[in-house]
Amino acid sequence: MTRERTYTWADPREVAMSAARVSGIEFLSLVGRGELPLPPALETLGINPLQVGAGWIEFELMPQEWHYNPLGSVHGGVLSTLADTALGCAVHSMLPAGTRYTSLDLTIKFTRAATVDSGPLRCRGELVSIGRRTATAEARTTDSRGRIIAHATTTCLLISDES
């Protein structure tokens, strides 16, 4: 049986311009409240922000069949995107207006399979350290029973518009 999925997204350039004008936590709060649209990658995968604070953020993903790999579980790339989003946004939450970041690395460990039966997956990213040029963060993804699905770390390069 063929299944179909349709979705929409906003112009990512407009979102990026908004991000440059406000602090990271202000930007993430605007997105979380729906005052700015989600980035297209999050719309595509169905990743939604839940809560944000200084140095941390939580996202949720409800596993769907279209997230599956050929083995019948959520593809590792989808879980990696969820973790990468939480990690980067945890860093972003501490950045002033005019400072951007890019991931230098992403390390993820998968501890169990996720399926539609896992219920909503929650990923919490937390800042570990922040300096002038780099920041590190860690994240954990859990299923509806609180079991760890994956855990990840990142290092991000901080880029100031003034440098």
C-alpha positions in Angstrom: 0.0 0.0 0.0 1.3 3.4 -1.0 1.3 6.1 1.7 1.6 9.9 1.1 2.7 12.8 3.2 2.4 16.6 2.5 3.9 19.4 4.5 4.9 23.1 4.1 7.7 25.3 5.2 8.7 28.9 5.4 11.5 30.7 3.5 14.6 29.8 5.5 16.4 33.0 4.6 13.8 35.0 6.6 14.3 32.8 9.7 18.1 33.2 9.4 17.8 37.0 9.2 15.7 37.0 12.3 18.3 34.8 14.1 21.0 37.3 13.4 19.1 40.2 15.0 18.4 38.8 18.5 20.1 36.7 21.1 20.1 33.0 20.8 17.6 32.4 23.6 15.3 35.1 22.3 15.4 33.5 18.8 14.7 30.0 20.2 11.9 31.4 22.4 10.3 33.0 19.3 10.4 29.8 17.4 9.1 27.8 20.4 6.1 30.2 20.7 5.4 29.9 17.0 6.2 33.6 16.4 8.9 32.5 13.9 8.5 29.3 11.8 10.5 26.1 12.3 13.5 25.6 10.0 12.6 23.5 7.0 14.7 20.5 8.3 12.6 20.4 11.4 9.3 20.7 9.5 10.4 17.9 7.2 11.2 15.5 10.1 8.5 16.6 12.5 10.9 17.8 15.2 9.3 20.2 17.6 10.7 22.4 20.3 9.2 21.9 23.8 11.1 24.1 26.2 14.2 26.3 26.2 16.3 27.9 29.0 19.7 29.3 29.3 22.1 26.6 28.2 19.5 23.9 27.6 16.6 22.9 25.2 14.2 20.0 24.7 12.8 18.8 21.4 10.2 16.1 20.7 9.9 13.7 17.8 6.9 11.4 17.3 8.3 8.4 15.4 6.5 7.7 12.1 6.8 5.1 9.5 8.5 7.6 7.1 11.3 7.8 9.7 12.1 4.1 9.3 15.2 2.5 7.9 15.0 -0.8 5.9 15.1 -2.8 9.2 11.8 -1.3 10.5 13.1 1.2 13.1 13.8 4.9 13.2 16.8 5.7 11.0 20.0 6.6 12.8 20.2 9.8 10.6 16.9 10.9 11.9 18.0 10.4 15.5 21.3 12.1 14.7 19.4 15.1 13.3 17.3 15.3 16.5 20.4 15.2 18.7 22.4 17.6 16.5 19.4 20.1 16.7 19.3 19.9 20.5 23.1 20.2 20.8 23.4 23.2 18.6 20.4 24.9 20.1 21.7 24.4 23.6 24.8 26.3 22.5 22.8 28.9 20.5 20.7 29.6 23.7 23.8 31.2 25.2 25.0 33.3 22.3 24.5 37.1 21.9 22.9 38.7 18.8 25.4 38.6 16.0 27.2 35.4 17.0 26.5 32.2 15.1 27.9 28.7 15.4 28.6 25.7 13.3 29.1 22.1 14.4 32.7 20.9 14.3 31.8 17.3 15.2 29.0 15.1 16.3 29.4 11.9 18.2 26.4 9.8 18.8 25.8 6.4 20.4 22.6 4.5 19.8 21.5 2.3 22.8 18.2 0.9 21.6 15.9 0.9 18.6 13.1 3.4 18.3 9.8 2.6 16.6 6.3 4.1 16.4 5.7 2.0 19.6 8.4 3.9 21.4 6.0 6.9 21.8 7.3 10.4 21.6 11.1 10.7 21.7 12.4 13.6 23.8 15.9 15.0 23.3 17.4 17.3 25.8 20.5 19.2 24.9 22.7 20.9 27.5 25.7 23.2 27.3 28.8 21.7 28.9 31.2 24.6 28.3 31.5 27.8 26.3 34.6 29.8 25.5 35.5 32.6 23.1 35.8 30.3 20.0 34.2 27.0 20.8 31.5 25.5 22.9 30.6 21.9 23.8 27.3 20.3 24.6 25.7 16.9 25.3 22.3 15.4 24.7 20.2 12.4 25.6 17.2 11.1 23.7 14.7 9.1 25.6 11.5 7.2 24.7 8.1 7.6 26.4 9.2 5.2 29.2 12.3 7.2 29.9 14.7 4.7 28.4 17.8 6.1 26.7 17.6 5.7 22.9 20.8 7.6 22.1 23.3 10.0 23.7 25.5 12.5 21.9 28.1 15.2 22.2 29.3 18.1 20.0 31.9 20.8 19.7 30.7 24.0 18.0 32.8 26.8 16.5 31.5 30.2 17.5 31.5 32.8 14.7 31.1 36.5 15.6 29.9 39.0 13.0 32.5 41.4 14.5 35.5 39.1 13.7 
